[in-house]
Amino acid sequence: MAPRRIVAMTLADELAGAVSADPTQRQDLVDAALSIGQWLADRGYPGRWDKVRPAAILRCLDFLPSDERERFLFSFVGLLGHGALTGQIPALPAKQSIDEISNLTGKDTVRAFARTTAAQLQPVLS
């Protein structure tokens, strides 16, 4: 079976609709999804969200101010969690990436969101 390819904008739009995101939150999701999608495409894995490497992606965004990096990480967790919970991204690589994001963030709120999202994926892994 061929790996599933995910269109970044579709994933962002789906999540934004699912959480009733306001315009700012929607834009954060779109920006994060497009950045991640571009990183995947640049490495020869277009649409392969099971291949994301959060630390490597974050290094490409080192020009962002700290608060924007944290918003990016928050959106990244949401996108991965939504993708995994809807069966678009395999749960194990999504959880591993979410765990990595938990270790990368400097904000307790992002870390708590990552841990909660990873815990929600646990039943899917069993």
C-alpha positions in Angstrom: 0.0 0.0 0.0 1.4 3.4 -1.0 2.0 5.9 1.8 -0.8 8.5 2.1 0.1 12.0 0.9 -1.6 14.9 2.6 -2.2 18.3 1.1 -1.0 20.8 3.8 -3.8 23.3 3.1 -6.5 20.6 3.4 -5.2 19.4 6.7 -5.1 23.0 8.0 -8.6 23.7 6.8 -10.0 20.5 8.3 -8.4 21.2 11.7 -9.5 24.9 11.6 -13.0 23.8 10.9 -13.0 21.1 13.6 -11.9 23.5 16.3 -13.8 26.5 15.1 -10.6 28.5 14.7 -10.8 32.2 14.6 -9.1 34.0 11.7 -5.8 34.3 13.5 -5.7 30.7 14.6 -6.7 29.6 11.1 -3.8 31.6 9.7 -1.4 30.1 12.2 -2.5 26.6 11.1 -2.2 27.5 7.4 1.3 29.0 8.0 2.5 26.0 9.9 1.0 23.5 7.5 2.6 25.3 4.5 6.0 25.5 6.2 5.9 21.8 7.1 4.7 20.9 3.6 7.5 22.8 2.0 10.1 21.2 4.2 8.7 17.7 3.2 8.7 18.6 -0.5 12.3 20.0 -0.3 13.4 16.7 1.1 11.6 14.6 -1.5 8.7 13.6 0.7 5.8 15.8 -0.6 2.7 15.2 1.6 4.4 12.5 3.7 3.6 13.8 7.2 4.8 10.6 8.6 8.3 11.8 7.7 8.3 15.1 9.5 11.3 15.9 11.8 10.2 18.7 14.1 13.7 19.7 15.3 15.0 19.9 11.7 11.9 21.9 10.6 12.3 24.3 13.5 15.9 24.9 12.6 14.7 26.1 9.2 12.5 28.6 11.1 15.2 30.0 13.4 14.6 33.5 12.1 11.2 33.6 13.8 10.8 35.4 17.1 10.3 33.1 20.1 6.6 33.7 20.5 6.0 32.8 16.8 8.1 29.6 17.1 5.9 28.6 20.0 2.7 29.3 18.1 4.2 27.3 15.2 4.9 24.4 17.6 1.4 24.6 19.0 -0.1 24.4 15.5 2.3 21.6 14.5 1.0 19.5 17.4 -2.6 20.2 16.4 -2.0 19.3 12.8 -0.2 16.0 13.7 -2.8 15.1 16.3 -5.7 15.8 14.0 -4.1 13.9 11.2 -3.4 10.9 13.4 -6.8 10.9 15.0 -8.6 11.0 11.6 -6.4 8.2 10.2 -4.5 10.4 7.8 -1.1 10.1 9.5 0.0 6.8 11.1 -0.3 7.2 14.8 3.2 6.0 15.8 5.2 8.5 13.8 2.7 11.3 14.7 3.1 10.5 18.4 6.9 10.4 18.1 6.9 13.8 16.5 4.5 15.2 19.1 6.8 13.8 21.8 9.8 15.5 20.1 7.9 18.8 20.0 7.1 18.5 23.7 10.9 18.4 24.3 11.6 21.3 21.9 9.1 23.8 23.3 10.0 26.3 26.0 6.3 26.9 26.9 4.4 24.9 29.5 1.2 25.4 27.5 2.6 23.9 24.3 4.2 21.1 26.3 0.9 20.3 28.1 -1.0 20.4 24.7 1.6 18.0 23.2 1.4 15.6 26.1 -2.4 15.6 26.1 -2.5 15.0 22.4 0.1 12.2 22.6 -2.0 10.6 25.3 -5.1 10.8 23.1 -3.2 8.8 20.5 -2.3 6.0 22.9 -5.5 4.0 22.3 -4.9 4.1 18.6 -1.4 2.6 19.1 -2.7 -0.3 21.2 
